[in-house]
Amino acid sequence: MIELTLGRMSPRETERLLAFDRDHIWHPYAPMPATAPVQPVVSASGVRLTLADGTELIDGMSSWWAAVHGYDHPVLNKAVTAQLGKMAHVMFGGLTHPPAVRLAERLVEHSPEPLTKVFFADSGSVAVEVAIKMAVQYWRAQGRPERHRLLTVRGGYHGDTFGDMAVCDPVNGMHHMFTDLLARHVFAPPPPLGYSADPDDAYLAELAKLCAAHAHELAGIIVEPIVQGAGGMRFYAPEYLRALRDLADEHDLPLILDEIATGFGRTGELWGCDHAEIAPDIMCLGKALTGGYMTMAATLCTDRIAETISAGEGGALMHGPTYMANPLAASVAAASIDLLLSRDWRDEVDAIEAVLTAGLEGTRELPGVADARVLGAIGVIEAREPVDVTAVQEIAMDHGVWLRPFGKLVYTMPPYVCTEDETGHIADAMYAIAASL
C-alpha cells in the first residue's frame, strides 16, 4: 500500500509505485512495459501539480484541456460533495434527477440557439459516436439508408473509438493501422492554415465539388470548428466553417461540430462556431464540461434531428451508456458552467493569448522551428522534425512547467485562471524547448 506523508512520498515508496506502474499499467499511446518515464503526482491545487518529491509544476496542459478552472476549486468541490451526500449514481433508463435537468437547462440556454435536445454520454469519444449515430439514423428514419457516409477534412481528430477513428485523418493520424476495419468516409484536404488568412477560393471550390459529388450518399458533415486539435493543432479561417454550413444547407446535410476541445471558451469565443457566426445541427461537448473533475460528455441536436429519428426505425436513438447523466458528473458540470460564466473568462483567455503571443513570437526565427501560432488560450510551436518527448519534458520541468508534446508539436492549453506570471513561465519553457530543437 502506498502511503503519503505531508503530501510527499518517500523515495522508497516512490520507486515502488513507479516500478509497479512500469510493469503493469498502460499509459496513453505508450508501450508495455513503459519505456519513457512518468511523473508521480500526489496532489494538485490551483494551476500546480505536486510530485512525490514535493516538486511543483505549473500545468500547461489543463489535464488535456479539461481543467479550465485549475484544481481543487472550492466551488466545484462543494458541488461534488453536496451531491455525493444524496446519490452518487442512478440509472438513467426510466429515471431522471435534478443534476441532469439542471445541466441540460444550462446547455440548452448557452449553446447555439437551434440546439434544444441533449444526450449525455460518458466521454468525448462516445459523444462523437452518438453524433454519428444521430446522422445515420436521421437518414434511415427517412428511408434513405444509403446515406451513411460522412464528409470531413484531413488533419482532424475525433477520438479513439471505431466510429471516431473512421473520421480522423486516415493518413497522418494515429489510427492508420486500423484503416482496413473502419467505415469509409469522404475526406477533403485540410483547411488552409491561418485563422486570419484570406480564404482560398480554389479550396472552397474543391469543398463544393466534393460535397456535390457525394451528396447522394452522405449522412452529414463533421469537423472541429476553427481549431484542429490532436490532429495537428491547426487553426483555420472562419470562412471555411461558414462554407461548410452553406454546403450542409444546400445539400440538406446535418452539420456536426466537434466542440470537445474548442468549447467553453478555449479559442476566445464560448464555442468555436461563434467565430463563424453559425450554428451546427449536432454538437459534441466534453473535456472542460466538468471543469476536469469527472468524465462526462454531451451531444446536442436540433428538434428536427431528434423528431425525425424518434419517428423512424427503432423509435429511439440506439445508444444508452450505463453511467449516462451520472449525478456527480452532472452536478459538477453545471457548477463548472456557472463558475465560468460568473467570471470574465474572455479577459482571462485574452490575457493568456497576449502573453503567449509575446513569448512565442521569437521562436519563429529559431532553426528547429517551422511555425509558432496562438489563438485564445492555445499556444503552439511546430518543430521541423518530431520532438524527443522525454527531453522536451525535462526542459519544461526544469522551468517548473508540465507540458506533453506529440509528434512535431510542443503546445500549451493552460487553465484560464493562470496569472500573467504563470503563463509567462509556460511561454519561457516553450521558448527554451524551441531553442533546443
Residue, then its C-alpha position, 0 to 999 in steps of 0.5 A: m500500500i502506498e502511503l503519503t506523508l505531508g503530501r510527499m512520498s518517500p523515495r522508497e515508496t516512490e520507486r515502488l509505485l513507479a516500478f509497479d506502474r512500469d510493469h503493469i499499467w498502460h499509459p496513453y499511446a505508450p508501450m508495455p512495459a513503459t519505456a519513457p518515464v512518468q511523473p508521480v503526482v500526489s496532489a494538485s491545487g490551483v494551476r500546480l501539480t505536486l510530485a512525490d518529491g514535493t516538486e511543483l509544476i505549473d500545468g500547461m496542459s489543463s489535464w488535456w484541456a479539461a481543467v479550465h478552472g485549475y484544481d481543487h476549486p472550492v466551488l466545484n468541490k462543494a458541488v461534488t460533495a453536496q451531491l455525493g451526500k444524496m446519490a452518487h449514481v442512478m440509472f438513467g433508463g426510466l429515471t431522471h434527477p435534478p443534476a441532469v435537468r439542471l445541466a441540460e437547462r444550462l446547455v440548452e440556454h448557452s449553446p447555439e440557439p437551434l440546439t434544444k435536445v441533449f444526450f449525455a454520454d460518458s466521454g468525448s469519444v462516445a459523444v462523437e459516436v452518438a453524433i454519428k449515430m444521430a446522422v445515420q439514423y436521421w437518414r434511415a428514419q427517412g428511408r434513405p439508408e444509403r446515406h451513411r457516409l460522412l464528409t470531413v477534412r484531413g488533419g482532424y481528430h475525433g477520438d479513439t473509438f471505431g466510429d471516431m477513428a473512421v473520421c480522423d485523418p486516415v493518413n497522418g493520424m494515429h489510427h492508420m493501422f486500423t484503416d482496413l476495419l473502419a467505415r469509409h468516409v469522404f475526406a477533403p484536404p485540410p483547411p488552409l492554415g491561418y485563422s486570419a488568412d484570406p480564404d482560398d477560393a480554389y479550396l472552397a471550390e474543391l469543398a463544393k465539388l466534393c460535397a456535390a459529388h457525394a451528396h447522394e450518399l452522405a449522412g452529414i458533415i463533421v469537423e472541429p470548428i476553427v481549431q484542429g486539435a490532436g490532429g495537428m493543432r491547426f487553426y483555420a479561417p472562419e470562412y471555411l466553417r461558414a462554407l461548410r454550413d452553406l454546403a450542409d444547407e444546400h445539400d440538406l446535410p446535418l452539420i456536426l461540430d466537434e466542440i470537445a476541445t474548442g468549447f467553453g471558451r478555449t479559442g476566445e469565443l464560448w464555442g468555436c462556431d461563434h467565430a463563424e457566426i453559425a450554428p451546427d445541427i449536432m454538437c459534441l461537448g466534453k473535456a472542460l464540461t466538468g471543469g476536469y473533475m469527472t468524465m462526462a460528455a454531451t451531444l446536442c441536436t436540433d428538434r428536427i434531428a431528434e423528431t425525425i429519428s424518434a419517428g423512424e426505425g427503432g423509435a429511439l436513438m440506439h445508444g444508452p451508456t450505463y453511467m449516462a447523466n451520472p449525478l456527480a458528473a452532472s452536478v459538477a458540470a453545471a457548477s463548472i458552467d456557472l463558475l465560468l460564466s460568473r467570471d470574465w473568462r474572455d479577459e482571462v483567455d485574452a490575457i493568456e493569448a497576449v502573453l503567449t503571443a509575446g513569448l512565442e513570437g521569437t521562436r519563429e526565427l529559431p532553426g528547429v522551428a517551422d511555425a509558432r501560432v496562438l489563438g485564445a488560450i492555445g499556444v503552439i510551436e511546430a518543430r521541423e522534425p518530431v520532438d524527443v518527448t522525454a527531453v522536451q519534458e525535462i526542459a519544461m520541468d526544469h522551468g517548473v512547467w508540465l507540458r506533453p508534446f506529440g509528434k512535431l508539436v510542443y503546445t500549451m492549453p493552460p487553465y484560464v485562471c493562470t496569472e500573467d506570471e504563470t503563463g509567462h513561465i509556460a511561454d519561457a519553457m516553450y521558448a527554451i524547448a524551441a531553442s533546443l530543437 
